[in-house]
Amino acid sequence: TSMTRASLVAGGAESLIYVTVTGRVGAFVPFTSREDVEFYTSLEGYLRAEAPRPTGRDPQAYRSYYAPMKHVVDGDLCDAYGQLPYDARQKIAERLDRSVGEVMKKLEDTRNALL
């Protein structure tokens, strides 16, 4: 395993980039505004209830298996929004007071800020 602080985009914000024993590459990306924190925290909460669970386990319990997950938003779970059926995406977007397109755009912008 390895972890380093780096910017993958010239002039971009620094993030913590890590690699796991299984070869997975991940990143901890800091949010730049309180609005982003509230948006992603709300989206994650709605997805915990709506997203299908391939293993049947609660995402919060899975991510907090070794240590409690605090002040971290599960990006993999948020990314599952795009894989939901349209009616489920519409329902979540309405709860967030946004359109489906706006939610997808915000997810894409966050992903592109890192890469």
C-alpha positions in Angstrom: 0.0 0.0 0.0 1.0 3.6 -0.6 -0.3 7.1 0.0 1.0 10.4 -1.3 -0.2 14.0 -1.5 -0.3 15.1 -5.2 -2.1 17.0 -7.8 -3.0 15.0 -10.9 -3.9 18.1 -12.9 -1.5 20.9 -13.5 -2.5 23.8 -11.2 -5.2 21.6 -9.6 -5.9 21.2 -5.9 -3.8 18.6 -4.0 -5.4 15.4 -3.0 -4.3 12.3 -1.1 -3.8 9.5 -3.6 -3.6 6.0 -2.3 -3.1 2.4 -3.6 -4.3 -0.7 -1.8 -2.9 -4.2 -1.5 -5.5 -5.3 -4.1 -4.3 -2.7 -6.6 -7.2 -0.3 -6.2 -6.3 3.4 -6.7 -8.3 6.0 -4.7 -8.2 9.6 -3.7 -9.3 11.8 -0.9 -10.4 15.1 -2.5 -11.0 18.1 -0.2 -14.3 20.0 -0.8 -13.9 23.7 -1.5 -17.2 24.9 -0.2 -19.8 24.1 2.4 -22.4 23.7 -0.4 -20.4 20.8 -1.8 -20.2 19.2 1.6 -24.0 19.5 2.1 -24.8 18.3 -1.5 -22.6 15.2 -1.3 -23.6 14.3 2.2 -27.2 14.5 1.3 -26.7 12.5 -2.0 -24.8 9.8 -0.1 -27.6 9.6 2.5 -30.3 9.1 -0.2 -28.2 6.6 -2.1 -27.7 4.5 1.0 -31.5 3.9 0.9 -31.9 3.7 -2.9 -28.8 2.1 -4.4 -28.8 -1.6 -5.0 -26.5 -3.6 -2.7 -24.7 -6.3 -4.6 -23.5 -7.9 -1.4 -26.5 -7.1 0.7 -24.4 -5.2 3.2 -25.2 -1.7 4.4 -22.6 0.7 2.8 -22.0 2.5 6.1 -21.3 -0.7 8.0 -19.0 -2.0 5.2 -16.9 1.3 5.0 -16.7 1.5 8.8 -15.7 -2.2 9.4 -12.2 -1.4 10.8 -12.7 2.2 12.0 -15.7 4.5 12.0 -16.2 6.6 8.9 -16.3 10.2 9.9 -16.2 13.4 7.8 -15.7 11.4 4.6 -18.2 11.0 1.7 -18.2 7.7 -0.1 -17.4 8.6 -3.7 -18.0 5.1 -5.0 -21.5 5.2 -3.6 -22.2 8.7 -5.0 -20.9 7.5 -8.4 -23.6 4.8 -8.3 -26.2 7.5 -8.9 -25.6 7.3 -12.6 -26.3 3.6 -12.6 -29.7 3.9 -11.0 -32.9 3.7 -13.1 -34.1 7.1 -14.3 -37.1 7.2 -11.9 -34.9 6.6 -8.9 -32.4 9.3 -10.1 -35.4 11.7 -10.6 -36.7 11.0 -7.0 -33.3 11.7 -5.5 -32.7 14.8 -7.6 -36.1 16.2 -6.4 -35.1 15.6 -2.8 -31.9 17.6 -3.6 -33.9 20.4 -5.3 -32.0 19.8 -8.5 -32.6 18.2 -11.9 -31.0 14.9 -12.8 -28.8 16.7 -15.3 -27.5 19.1 -12.6 -26.7 16.2 -10.3 -24.9 14.3 -13.0 -23.0 17.5 -14.0 -21.8 18.0 -10.4 -20.6 14.4 -10.1 -18.8 14.8 -13.4 -17.2 18.1 -12.5 -15.9 16.7 -9.2 -14.4 13.7 -11.0 -12.8 15.9 -13.7 -11.3 18.2 -11.1 -9.2 15.3 -9.9 -8.4 13.7 -13.2 
